[in-house]
């Protein structure tokens, strides 16, 4: 090892930033009342206990909105895939209380995707706690949830370190 190897060996680590897709309080996945999310079977990340409002794109990328409007899948330009799943058992609402306002395809961070009626969903679904999950864990070295407490749309939520 040469004296200056520390300079060339330390390339900037590749981190990918994920921003809050909704307003609310950041909570760990373990507090989501669904085993698949709480035990990170689908992927890793965090969840948000939402305030009234809408779901926005947390990153630039290609989006697909589930037919029942309860979830959005996204693929960033670097290949990272994620899902924003509004509430638990909200698929059973069959779009009631969830209004799609974006088209499938390209989205920019901060684009409004789905409006939700929080009161209706609270009354008719198991939970409104909303997981934000990185599903392409094979590409991920580390996930850091950097936000805590209350967040607003567009606040930095997570940093994802990609595998080399």
MOSUL-V468642 format. One record per residue. N is the residue number from 1. SS is DSSP state (H for helix, E for strand, - for the rest). Layout:
n/ss
N/SS
N/SS
//
This chain:
n/ss
1/-
2/-
3/-
4/-
5/H
6/H
7/H
8/H
9/H
10/-
11/-
12/-
13/-
14/-
15/E
16/E
17/E
18/E
19/E
20/-
21/-
22/-
23/-
24/E
25/E
26/E
27/E
28/-
29/H
30/H
31/H
32/-
33/-
34/-
35/H
36/H
37/H
38/H
39/-
40/-
41/-
42/-
43/-
44/E
45/E
46/E
47/E
48/E
49/E
50/E
51/-
52/-
53/E
54/E
55/E
56/E
57/-
58/-
59/-
60/-
61/E
62/E
63/E
64/E
65/E
66/-
67/-
68/-
69/-
70/-
71/E
72/E
73/E
74/E
75/E
76/-
77/-
78/-
79/-
80/-
81/E
82/E
83/E
84/E
85/E
86/-
87/-
88/E
89/-
90/H
91/H
92/H
93/H
94/-
95/-
96/-
97/-
98/E
99/E
100/E
101/-
102/-
103/-
104/-
105/E
106/E
107/E
108/-
109/-
110/-
111/-
112/E
113/E
114/E
115/E
116/E
117/-
118/H
119/H
120/H
121/H
122/H
123/H
124/H
125/-
126/-
127/E
128/-
129/E
130/E
131/E
132/E
133/E
134/E
135/-
136/-
137/H
138/H
139/H
140/E
141/E
142/E
143/E
144/E
145/E
146/-
147/-
148/-
149/-
150/E
151/E
152/-
153/-
154/-
155/-
156/E
157/E
158/E
159/E
160/E
161/E
162/E
163/-
164/-
//
